[in-house]
Amino acid sequence: MLKGIIEYDEAYIEKAVDEKIKNQLKRGIGSYIQAIVAFAAESTPIEGKNTG
């Protein structure tokens, strides 16, 4: 369970695809070669009143 300050982001990651098939598939966002991955992480602030 995450608590406190949570950072969330998403990214497109390229899947492993045979080179013969890769050249025939659509390119860019919406491509069959890419998978969207979302992630969240708990973070701790490194700046404060005393540290600036």
C-alpha positions in Angstrom: 0.0 0.0 0.0 1.4 3.4 -1.0 1.0 6.4 1.3 2.2 9.9 1.6 3.4 11.6 -1.6 2.7 9.4 -4.6 4.1 9.9 -8.1 2.3 8.5 -11.1 3.5 8.2 -14.7 3.0 6.2 -17.8 5.3 5.2 -20.7 5.2 3.3 -24.0 7.5 0.3 -23.9 8.5 -1.6 -27.1 7.6 -5.3 -27.2 10.0 -7.9 -28.5 8.8 -8.6 -32.0 10.4 -10.6 -34.9 12.1 -8.2 -37.3 10.2 -9.7 -40.3 6.9 -8.8 -38.7 8.0 -5.5 -37.1 8.5 -3.9 -40.5 4.9 -4.6 -41.6 3.2 -3.2 -38.5 1.9 0.3 -37.8 4.4 2.8 -36.3 3.9 5.4 -33.6 1.3 5.6 -30.8 -1.3 2.9 -31.3 1.3 0.5 -32.7 1.1 -3.2 -32.0 4.8 -3.1 -31.1 4.2 -0.8 -28.1 2.6 -1.6 -24.8 1.5 1.2 -22.4 2.8 0.7 -18.8 1.6 2.8 -15.8 3.4 2.9 -12.5 3.2 4.6 -9.2 5.8 5.1 -6.5 6.0 6.6 -3.0 8.4 9.4 -2.8 10.0 11.5 0.0 10.6 15.2 -0.5 14.3 16.1 -0.3 13.7 19.8 0.2 12.3 21.3 3.3 12.3 24.5 5.4 15.7 23.8 6.8 17.4 22.3 3.6 16.1 24.9 1.1 
